[in-house]
Amino acid sequence: MARQAKFLSVLFALLIFSITSAANVPQFSETAITPELRWKKVTIPVAFSNSLLRSNPAIRPDSDIQGAVRRSLETWEEIANIEFQVTWTDKLSVSPAGNSGDGTSLITIAQTPENLLIFGGDSDEISARTRVFFNRRGEISEADIVLNPYQQFSTDGAFGTFDFESTLTHEIGHLLGLEHSTVVGATMNEHQGKNGTFNLSSISPRSLSEDDITQIRAIYGARDAEDCCGTVDGKISLSNGKPLKGFNVWLEESETGRVFAGTKINTDGSFLLRGLQANKYRVYAQDGAGGFGGQDLGEIEISKGKITSFIKKITPSAKDFDVQFTGFNGQLSKLAVPVNGGKSYQIFVGGKNLNPEDFQIGVTSPFFRVSSGKINKLDYGRNISVFSFEVTSLPETPTGEYTIYLQKSDGEIEFLPGSLAVENFLNPWNIL
């Protein structure tokens, strides 16, 4: 048994660090304070390096690079008031770090010294990085993307590779001015899986989550959206009046439970969510560091063209457990688990002090059911506690990201916002 536990612990470590990746966005400015970033004009010039089309060990043969480029750009153009102006170039290297670039927003995979320098010492797992140049007003003048030439990319879902289209779609979000999302299933979340994570192709980030759509519309406006856009101007403080710090806040559509937008609360307790569709939402908040439990803060209604104020005082309660990973097919990661409507799946959670007998497990959506009699404690070694449970989604469940929660009998609760992603593509690993 001890040998098995040691093996599982090593296997767990390998899974965690080999199948997930973070793509950061170093930014350089004339000021130490980062404003909201955006391009001044809605027509945005981008230049793709011909290194993406040439024979290259970093790209699997027969990959549809030009098709992936077109689809990735169209994904953003279809939902926001922007248009890309595309050229192809023999240029290989991005601009060096500094206050200004060379004026060309280059997307490249060439293995040149300047391109490799952008990764520092983090080239082992990171799929790509974006460098953004902007002025004091937050106006972007250039944004360069380097796909990691030490990794391998594909467009056909080949296991062990990064999906080229998913990676590019994420990085284009940075090029447009977006930061990383706090919603697990969002394309702009910092973690990206390789194909083979959960024994599935990692193509979910090819399509945008509601949070991605909300964030990009907040900057550039919507393209032909009748119900868009409204704003929440909020502030959450402690019951003694002091500002709430280190918490995340997110909105879920009241009718369906789909996660629509999320952000980090500012140090003064304020937050601003723009680009929202007119609708009713539930507001949730939770400690980003994991020390305090989450809270359902009630419902709010958003109207088109209106700013809705949301002010709340709360008393956070400390919790003695921490959910660090979700998982599927025996693998744990920081990625959302893709599922299909009308199917049942065995979902894993892993972290600290997770005894399944202590928890009520659920999903904050009427479209899901958790089978209380099908919860299994698993042995992944002494450094982590893991259990699995069965969840079923109704056939009419809308596509989107949904939130799992774990609640103890004393009321302590942890939400996993966006950790279940209902997808159109097939996840065949369902429970019959």
C-alpha positions in Angstrom: 0.0 0.0 0.0 2.9 2.4 0.8 4.5 1.7 -2.6 1.2 2.3 -4.3 0.7 5.6 -2.4 4.2 6.7 -3.4 3.6 5.8 -7.0 0.3 7.7 -7.1 1.9 10.7 -5.5 4.7 10.8 -8.2 2.1 10.2 -10.9 0.0 13.1 -9.6 3.0 15.4 -9.6 3.8 14.5 -13.2 0.3 15.0 -14.3 0.0 18.4 -12.6 3.2 19.9 -14.0 3.2 18.3 -17.5 -0.3 19.0 -18.6 -1.0 22.6 -17.6 0.6 25.8 -18.6 0.4 29.5 -17.9 0.8 32.1 -20.6 1.7 35.4 -19.0 1.6 38.9 -20.5 4.6 41.1 -19.7 3.7 44.7 -20.3 5.9 47.7 -20.7 4.8 51.3 -20.2 5.8 54.9 -19.6 4.2 54.7 -16.2 4.4 52.3 -13.2 0.6 52.3 -12.9 -1.1 50.1 -15.5 -4.3 51.7 -17.0 -6.9 49.8 -18.9 -5.3 48.8 -22.2 -6.9 49.2 -25.6 -6.0 50.0 -29.2 -7.0 53.6 -30.1 -8.5 52.5 -33.5 -10.7 49.5 -34.0 -8.8 48.4 -37.1 -5.8 46.6 -35.6 -2.7 45.7 -37.8 -1.1 42.3 -37.1 1.8 40.7 -38.9 2.3 36.9 -38.9 5.8 35.6 -39.4 6.4 33.2 -42.2 8.2 31.1 -39.6 4.7 29.7 -38.8 4.4 28.3 -42.3 7.9 26.9 -42.8 9.0 23.4 -41.8 9.5 23.6 -38.1 9.9 20.9 -35.4 7.7 23.0 -33.1 4.7 22.6 -35.5 3.4 19.2 -36.5 3.4 18.5 -40.2 0.2 19.1 -42.1 -1.1 21.5 -39.4 -3.7 24.0 -40.8 -1.9 27.1 -39.5 -3.5 29.6 -41.9 -7.0 28.2 -41.2 -6.3 28.4 -37.4 -5.1 32.0 -37.7 -8.2 33.0 -39.6 -10.6 31.3 -37.2 -8.8 32.7 -34.1 -9.0 36.3 -35.4 -12.7 35.8 -36.4 -13.5 34.5 -33.0 -12.7 37.9 -31.5 -14.1 40.0 -34.5 -17.5 38.3 -34.3 -18.3 39.5 -30.8 -16.5 42.8 -30.4 -16.3 46.0 -32.5 -12.8 45.3 -33.9 -11.3 44.3 -37.2 -7.8 42.8 -37.8 -5.6 43.9 -40.7 -3.4 40.9 -41.5 -0.1 40.7 -43.3 2.5 38.0 -43.5 6.2 38.8 -43.2 9.7 37.3 -43.3 10.5 39.1 -40.0 11.4 36.7 -37.2 12.1 38.5 -34.0 9.8 40.6 -31.7 10.8 44.0 -30.4 13.1 44.1 -27.4 11.7 45.1 -24.0 11.5 48.8 -23.4 9.1 51.7 -23.6 8.5 51.5 -27.3 8.7 48.8 -30.0 9.4 48.9 -33.7 5.8 49.5 -34.7 5.1 46.0 -36.0 2.8 43.7 -34.0 4.5 40.4 -34.8 3.3 36.9 -34.2 6.2 34.4 -34.5 7.6 31.1 -33.5 11.1 31.6 -34.7 13.9 30.4 -32.4 15.8 33.7 -32.2 17.7 35.0 -29.2 15.2 37.9 -28.7 12.2 35.6 -28.9 13.7 33.1 -26.4 14.5 36.0 -24.0 10.8 36.8 -23.6 10.4 33.4 -21.7 13.2 34.0 -19.3 13.7 30.7 -17.5 10.1 29.5 -17.9 10.2 27.9 -21.3 9.6 24.3 -20.2 5.8 24.5 -19.9 4.7 27.9 -21.1 3.1 27.8 -24.6 3.4 31.4 -25.5 3.9 35.0 -24.3 2.7 38.4 -25.3 4.6 41.7 -24.9 2.4 44.8 -25.0 3.7 48.4 -25.6 1.4 51.2 -24.5 1.5 54.9 -23.4 0.3 56.7 -20.3 -3.3 56.7 -21.5 -3.3 52.9 -21.9 -3.3 53.2 -25.7 -1.6 50.1 -27.2 1.0 50.9 -30.0 2.3 47.4 -30.5 1.8 43.9 -29.2 4.1 41.0 -30.0 3.3 37.3 -29.6 6.0 34.5 -29.4 4.8 30.9 -29.5 7.3 28.8 -27.6 9.6 27.2 -30.1 10.6 24.6 -27.5 7.1 23.3 -27.4 5.1 21.5 -30.1 1.8 22.7 -31.6 -0.8 21.1 -33.7 -4.2 21.8 -35.2 -5.5 18.2 -35.2 -5.6 17.5 -31.4 -2.5 15.3 -31.4 -1.8 14.2 -27.8 1.1 15.8 -26.1 1.0 19.0 -28.2 -0.5 22.4 -27.5 -3.5 23.3 -29.7 -2.3 26.1 -31.9 -5.7 27.7 -32.4 -6.4 27.7 -28.6 -3.0 29.2 -27.8 -3.3 31.9 -30.4 -6.9 32.8 -29.4 -5.6 33.3 -25.8 -2.7 35.4 -26.8 -4.8 37.5 -29.2 -6.8 38.4 -26.1 -3.7 39.8 -24.5 -2.8 41.6 -27.7 -6.2 43.3 -27.5 -5.5 44.4 -23.9 -7.1 41.7 -21.8 -5.5 40.3 -18.6 -5.9 36.8 -17.3 -9.4 35.8 -16.2 -10.4 34.6 -12.7 -12.9 32.2 -14.3 -11.5 28.7 -14.6 -13.1 27.8 -17.9 -12.4 31.1 -19.7 -10.2 31.2 -22.7 -8.3 34.0 -20.9 -7.7 31.9 -17.8 -3.9 31.7 -17.1 -3.9 27.9 -17.4 -3.9 26.0 -20.7 -3.8 22.3 -21.1 -2.0 20.2 -23.6 -3.9 17.8 -25.8 -4.3 14.7 -23.8 -5.4 16.4 -20.6 -8.2 14.3 -19.2 -7.6 12.0 -22.3 -9.3 14.7 -24.4 -8.2 17.2 -27.0 -7.7 20.6 -25.4 -9.7 22.7 -27.8 -12.2 24.4 -25.4 -10.2 27.8 -25.6 -10.9 28.0 -29.3 -14.3 29.4 -28.4 -14.8 32.3 -26.0 -16.6 32.0 -22.6 -19.2 34.5 -21.5 -16.5 36.1 -19.3 -14.2 36.5 -22.3 -17.0 38.1 -24.3 -18.0 40.4 -21.5 -14.4 41.6 -20.9 -13.6 42.3 -24.6 -17.0 44.1 -25.1 -16.2 46.2 -22.0 -13.2 47.6 -23.9 -14.4 47.8 -27.6 -18.1 47.5 -27.4 -20.3 44.8 -28.9 -20.9 43.9 -32.5 -24.7 43.9 -33.2 -25.8 42.9 -29.6 -29.2 44.1 -28.8 -29.0 43.5 -25.1 -25.5 44.9 -24.5 -24.1 46.5 -22.6 -24.6 47.4 -18.9 -22.2 48.0 -16.0 -21.9 47.0 -12.3 -20.1 49.6 -10.2 -19.6 47.7 -6.9 -18.0 47.9 -3.5 -17.7 45.1 -0.9 -16.4 45.9 2.6 -16.1 44.1 5.9 -18.9 44.5 8.4 -16.7 47.0 10.3 -16.5 49.2 7.2 -12.9 48.3 6.3 -12.3 47.4 2.6 -12.3 43.8 1.5 -9.0 42.8 0.1 -7.7 39.8 -1.9 -11.2 38.6 -3.0 -12.6 37.7 -6.4 -16.1 38.5 -7.4 -18.2 37.0 -10.2 -21.7 37.0 -11.7 -23.8 34.0 -12.6 -26.9 34.3 -14.8 -29.8 33.8 -12.3 -31.9 31.6 -14.6 -29.2 29.2 -15.7 -26.2 29.5 -13.3 -23.8 30.2 -16.2 -20.8 32.3 -15.2 -20.9 35.5 -17.1 -18.1 37.7 -15.7 -15.5 37.8 -13.0 -12.8 40.1 -11.6 -10.5 40.8 -8.7 -11.7 43.2 -6.1 -9.5 46.3 -5.8 -7.6 47.1 -2.6 -10.3 49.6 -1.6 -13.0 46.9 -2.0 -14.3 48.3 -5.3 -14.9 46.5 -8.5 -16.2 47.4 -12.0 -17.8 44.9 -14.4 -18.7 46.3 -17.9 -19.8 44.8 -21.1 -22.7 42.8 -19.5 -25.8 41.7 -21.3 -29.1 43.0 -19.8 -30.2 40.3 -17.5 -30.5 39.2 -13.8 -27.4 37.8 -12.1 -26.4 36.4 -8.8 -23.3 38.0 -7.2 -20.6 35.8 -5.5 -17.4 36.7 -3.7 -14.6 34.5 -2.4 -11.1 34.9 -1.1 -8.6 34.5 -3.9 -6.0 33.0 -1.6 -8.3 30.4 -0.3 -8.2 31.2 3.4 -11.8 32.4 3.6 -15.0 30.8 2.3 -17.2 32.1 -0.4 -20.5 33.9 -0.2 -23.6 34.4 -2.3 -24.3 38.1 -2.1 -27.7 38.2 -3.7 -29.2 39.1 -7.0 -28.7 42.1 -9.3 -30.4 43.3 -12.5 -28.4 44.8 -15.3 -30.0 47.1 -17.9 -28.6 48.1 -21.3 -26.7 51.4 -21.1 -27.2 51.7 -17.4 -24.7 51.7 -14.4 -26.0 49.6 -11.5 -24.6 50.2 -8.1 -23.9 47.2 -5.8 -22.8 47.8 -2.2 -22.4 45.1 0.3 -20.9 44.5 3.8 -19.9 40.9 4.7 -18.2 39.0 7.4 -16.0 36.3 5.9 -15.5 33.1 7.7 -12.2 31.2 7.8 -12.3 27.6 6.5 -10.1 24.6 7.3 -10.1 23.1 3.8 -8.8 24.1 0.4 -9.8 22.8 -3.0 -6.7 23.2 -5.2 -7.5 21.0 -8.3 -10.4 19.6 -10.3 -10.0 16.6 -12.4 -11.4 13.9 -14.7 -10.3 10.4 -15.8 -7.9 10.2 -12.9 -6.0 13.4 -13.7 -6.0 16.5 -11.6 -5.3 20.0 -12.9 -6.4 23.7 -12.7 -8.4 23.4 -15.8 -12.2 23.2 -16.3 -13.6 19.8 -17.0 -15.5 19.7 -20.4 -18.8 17.8 -20.3 -21.9 17.4 -22.5 -25.5 18.1 -21.7 -27.6 15.1 -20.9 -24.7 13.0 -19.7 -23.2 11.8 -16.4 -19.5 12.1 -15.4 -17.2 11.2 -12.6 -15.6 14.5 -11.4 -12.5 14.7 -9.1 -11.5 17.4 -6.6 -8.2 17.5 -4.8 -6.7 19.7 -2.1 -6.3 19.9 1.7 -8.5 18.3 4.3 -11.1 17.0 1.9 -13.1 14.3 3.6 -16.1 13.6 1.4 -18.2 12.7 4.4 -17.9 16.3 5.7 -19.3 17.9 2.6 -22.5 18.7 0.7 -21.5 18.8 -3.0 -23.4 20.7 -5.7 -23.5 22.9 -8.7 -24.9 26.4 -8.6 -27.2 25.7 -11.5 -30.6 24.0 -11.8 -29.3 22.1 -14.8 -27.1 19.8 -12.8 -27.6 17.0 -10.3 -25.0 15.5 -8.0 -25.5 11.9 -6.9 -24.8 11.9 -3.1 -24.5 8.1 -3.0 -21.7 7.9 -5.6 -18.8 9.8 -3.8 -15.5 7.9 -3.5 -12.4 8.8 -1.5 -9.2 8.2 -3.5 -5.6 7.6 -2.5 -3.2 10.1 -4.3 -0.6 10.0 -1.5 -0.3 11.7 1.9 0.3 15.2 0.5 -3.2 15.7 -1.0 -6.7 14.5 -0.3 -8.9 13.5 -3.3 -12.4 12.3 -3.9 -14.7 11.9 -6.9 -18.4 12.3 -7.3 -20.9 11.8 -10.1 -22.6 14.8 -11.7 -25.3 14.7 -14.3 -26.4 17.6 -16.6 -29.8 17.9 -18.1 -30.1 17.5 -21.9 -31.2 21.1 -22.3 -28.2 22.5 -20.4 -26.9 25.6 -22.2 -23.2 25.6 -23.3 -21.1 27.6 -20.9 -19.1 27.6 -17.6 -20.7 26.4 -14.4 -19.7 26.5 -10.7 -19.1 23.5 -8.4 -19.3 24.1 -4.7 -18.3 22.2 -1.5 -20.1 23.1 1.7 -19.4 21.7 5.2 -22.1 21.2 7.8 -20.9 24.3 9.7 -21.6 26.4 6.7 -18.0 26.8 5.4 -18.2 26.8 1.6 -15.8 27.0 -1.4 -16.9 27.7 -4.9 -15.0 26.6 -8.0 -16.3 29.2 -10.5 -16.3 28.0 -14.1 -14.8 24.6 -13.2 -17.4 22.7 -15.3 -17.6 23.6 -19.0 -20.6 22.4 -21.1 -19.2 22.0 -24.6 -20.6 21.3 -28.1 -17.7 18.9 -28.9 -18.0 15.3 -27.6 -16.6 14.1 -24.4 -17.1 10.4 -24.8 -15.9 9.5 -21.2 -19.4 9.7 -19.7 -21.0 7.2 -17.3 -23.5 5.0 -19.2 
